Amino acid sequence: MFRVYSGPQGSRLGPLDKRRHLFKSFATLDEAIGWAHRVSRDGRSALLIEGDDGTQLDKRDLAKALRHRSGEHAARI
């Protein structure tokens, strides 16, 4: 299971803040990254993807993954 934590643009997610932020759960990392992309397109910020398997993608990692995903999508069109 993967959780995508999100918040308003410019917000941060500290270690004690997770319980105050919204998150949505997904079965796969690909679905979680897809949701993070949608959140970003809607003007919010994906702050963290955290998986039960120990996976953690912070804002910086997510930005790289979303740029990569956008590049792949543009190449398919």
One Martini backbone bead per residue (centre of mass of N, CA, C, O) as a GRO file, in nm:
protein
   77
    1MET     BB    1   0.098   0.035   0.021
    2PHE     BB    2   0.023   0.377  -0.082
    3ARG     BB    3   0.093   0.715   0.022
    4VAL     BB    4  -0.048   1.039  -0.051
    5TYR     BB    5   0.066   1.345   0.036
    6SER     BB    6  -0.112   1.659   0.075
    7GLY     BB    7  -0.118   2.016  -0.028
    8PRO     BB    8  -0.053   2.316  -0.044
    9GLN     BB    9   0.123   2.526  -0.186
   10GLY     BB   10   0.430   2.533   0.004
   11SER     BB   11   0.411   2.300   0.173
   12ARG     BB   12   0.490   2.094   0.452
   13LEU     BB   13   0.644   1.774   0.583
   14GLY     BB   14   0.674   1.674   0.882
   15PRO     BB   15   0.707   1.419   1.103
   16LEU     BB   16   0.440   1.538   1.274
   17ASP     BB   17   0.232   1.613   1.017
   18LYS     BB   18   0.085   1.366   0.884
   19ARG     BB   19  -0.192   1.370   1.051
   20ARG     BB   20  -0.276   1.666   0.908
   21HIS     BB   21  -0.270   1.531   0.634
   22LEU     BB   22  -0.358   1.440   0.341
   23PHE     BB   23  -0.454   1.113   0.206
   24LYS     BB   24  -0.389   0.854  -0.040
   25SER     BB   25  -0.452   0.526  -0.138
   26PHE     BB   26  -0.244   0.264  -0.293
   27ALA     BB   27  -0.132  -0.031  -0.447
   28THR     BB   28   0.062   0.139  -0.634
   29LEU     BB   29   0.313   0.341  -0.738
   30ASP     BB   30   0.193   0.433  -1.007
   31GLU     BB   31  -0.072   0.539  -0.888
   32ALA     BB   32   0.058   0.743  -0.694
   33ILE     BB   33   0.200   0.912  -0.914
   34GLY     BB   34  -0.056   0.984  -1.066
   35TRP     BB   35  -0.183   1.143  -0.833
   36ALA     BB   36   0.043   1.348  -0.797
   37HIS     BB   37   0.001   1.470  -1.075
   38ARG     BB   38  -0.288   1.565  -1.036
   39VAL     BB   39  -0.240   1.747  -0.794
   40SER     BB   40  -0.044   1.938  -0.943
   41ARG     BB   41  -0.244   2.026  -1.170
   42ASP     BB   42  -0.454   2.142  -0.934
   43GLY     BB   43  -0.247   2.327  -0.736
   44ARG     BB   44  -0.108   2.130  -0.567
   45SER     BB   45   0.083   1.924  -0.327
   46ALA     BB   46   0.307   1.673  -0.331
   47LEU     BB   47   0.492   1.554  -0.044
   48LEU     BB   48   0.438   1.227  -0.019
   49ILE     BB   49   0.557   0.894  -0.058
   50GLU     BB   50   0.434   0.602   0.118
   51GLY     BB   51   0.538   0.274   0.194
   52ASP     BB   52   0.514  -0.040   0.337
   53ASP     BB   53   0.813  -0.110   0.202
   54GLY     BB   54   0.976   0.190   0.255
   55THR     BB   55   0.891   0.388   0.066
   56GLN     BB   56   1.033   0.725  -0.021
   57LEU     BB   57   0.890   1.027  -0.157
   58ASP     BB   58   0.973   1.330  -0.186
   59LYS     BB   59   0.946   1.626  -0.332
   60ARG     BB   60   1.201   1.589  -0.505
   61ASP     BB   61   1.140   1.305  -0.613
   62LEU     BB   62   0.865   1.379  -0.735
   63ALA     BB   63   0.960   1.588  -0.938
   64LYS     BB   64   1.127   1.390  -1.104
   65ALA     BB   65   0.901   1.185  -1.168
   66LEU     BB   66   0.710   1.392  -1.309
   67ARG     BB   67   0.900   1.478  -1.532
   68HIS     BB   68   0.936   1.198  -1.650
   69ARG     BB   69   0.637   1.141  -1.703
   70SER     BB   70   0.587   1.384  -1.893
   71GLY     BB   71   0.795   1.296  -2.107
   72GLU     BB   72   0.659   1.028  -2.179
   73HIS     BB   73   0.387   1.145  -2.263
   74ALA     BB   74   0.493   1.331  -2.491
   75ALA     BB   75   0.619   1.095  -2.662
   76ARG     BB   76   0.332   0.955  -2.727
   77ILE     BB   77   0.192   1.205  -2.893
   0.00000   0.00000   0.00000
